[in-house]
Amino acid sequence: MSDRTIPALTAAMRHHFHPETQDGGHSAGFWIDALCIPDTQPSRRATLESMGFVYSRASVVTVSLSGPLATILHHMTSNTNYTLSEDELQIAERDEWVTSVWTYQEIVNSQTLFFIAISDEDDHANGATGVFLGLGVPGSRFLNCVGHSLSLYKRHHNFDVQKGFPRLDALEDVTVNWLTADAFARSALKVMSNLDRRVCASNRPENRFYSMIGAITQSPKDRVFPASSGPSSKPMIPDIAESFMGICEAKGDYSFIFSSAERDNAVGRRWRPKAGFIPAILPWDCHGDGLRGHYDKHGFWLDNVYRIDAFASTTLGDAGRQIVLGWLRLSGSPASDADITNKSAGRLKQIGFTGSSKSITTPHGIFFPQNTIQRNANTRSECIIIIPATLQRVFGYPALARIKTSGGSEGFSFVAGVFVGSAPNAAASSVLIDPTAHSHTSA
């Protein structure tokens, strides 16, 4: 147990029973992770996979910050129009809670959110003596203050917030989605891309997946034994990754396929990321309701998607060109397809794309695959790029290339990527992804 646990609990109690809080004076039960999560399996895993349920059922989620942020919270308490300075933004950027993978599920599942703080000078023996007045800052005030301060700083300095304050930028993305959509509607890709900008303790890599699970479901998890180990063993990362993808599939959301991870090598599952670490294809917030899919006698289909022939034309059309130039802030500037492609590749690298710079140009836009796709004898039959109508970034879409090889009975390979450009003018439809996938095979 951390030496901050008891001071944090004391601070939460002081806030709860403060005369100015709505619930002051009432009895309450307090959940604190360090004390309430079981130590032994399988109860520990079941509880950790149920944290979305725990946070969603709490009447108040109280976040305990520390160090210099105690002073910042005090200013927010006394001044509702307070704006953080550049130095204070840097302090917040480094705060352990702001950078933690656990943050996302705490915020998005909370009914009511408050921030409290214990200062570095607090006496841990008697707990939280440095808490200002014992009264916390409402979550909306704290998060709006951070977002407004970032906006002002960006405006005054022509500054790329994601580059200079990536953790606060991720926190601002969470703010936009706080209580605007329930866990069932929240897409897997949105969760993955936000958590990719957060820090996970090196000795607890599984916490990333537990937070991902908590962000997409508010249902309690049944006790289950880890798939590849005994009931008392620590679950392995592939086990928890399968839990995450399985929950997504049960919801009908397949947006987790837009991952930079290598694909599964099993027949019927090659469109699916291999169970393990599954980072988003790009750590950039996306908009939309996920990606639907279904199985039938013909195989596995993705629904409400656009299909683009990757090799039909290698010239960028006007619609795609305008979208890309606008994103690159080059609107009205003459530029060749090669110039646009090179600048787009550089920009994607700046914002976290780790894939190939060898792109495929189409009339609608440019596809940057995670792994290079060669147009040779093995891919001469077909290569289509699939982009979802229901998920979009400001400059384009997450995408999946389906490559039909010239020989063999298994037929297809898949590469995720980023599509920079515009959607086709045709209506979105369902596309048969894999005719070898005849049944639902997720964990």
KADARA-V600824 format. One line per field, one symbol per residue. ss: DSSP state (H for helix, E for strand, - for the rest). burial: b if it has 16 or more other C-alpha atoms within 10 Angstrom, else e. A space follows every 10 residues. Layout:
# KADARA-V600824
ss->???
burial->???
This chain:
# KADARA-V600824
ss->----HHHHHH HHHHHH---- ---------- --HHHH---- --HHHHHH-- HHHHHHH--- EEEEEE--HH HHHHHHHH-- -----HHHHH HHHH-HHHHE --HHHHHHH- --EEEEEE-- ---------- ------EEHH HHHHHHHHHH HHHHHHH--- HHHH-HHHHH HHHHHHH--- -------HHH HHHHH---E- -----HHHHH HHHHHH---- ---------- ------HHHH HHHHHHHHHH H---HHH-E- --E------- --E------E ------EE-- --EEEE--EE EEEEEEEEE- -------HHH HHHHHHH--- ------HHHH HHHHHHHHHH ---------E E---EEEEE- ------HHH- -EEEEEEE-- EEE--EEEEE EEEE------ -EEEEEEEEE E-------EE EEEE------ ---
burial->eeebbbbbbb bbbbbbbbee eeeeeeeeee eeeeeebeee bbbbbbbbbb bbbbbbebeb bbbbbbebbb bbbbbbbeee ebbbeeebbe ebbebebbbb bbbbbbbbbb bbbbbbbbbe ebebeebbbb bbebbbbbbe bbbebbbbbb eebeeeeeee beeebbbbbb bbbbbeebee ebbbebbbbb bbbbbbbbbb eeeeebbbbb bbbbbbbbbb beeebbeeee beebbebbbb bbbbbbbbbe bebbbbbbbb bbbbeeebbb bbbbbbbbbb bbbbbbbbbb bbbbbeeebb bbbbbbbbeb beeeebbebb bbbbbebeee eeeeeebeeb beebbeebee ebbbbebbbb bbbbbbbbbb bebeeeeebe ebbbbbbbbb bbeebbbbbb bbbbbeeeee ebbbbbbbbb bbbbeeebee bebbbbbeeb eee
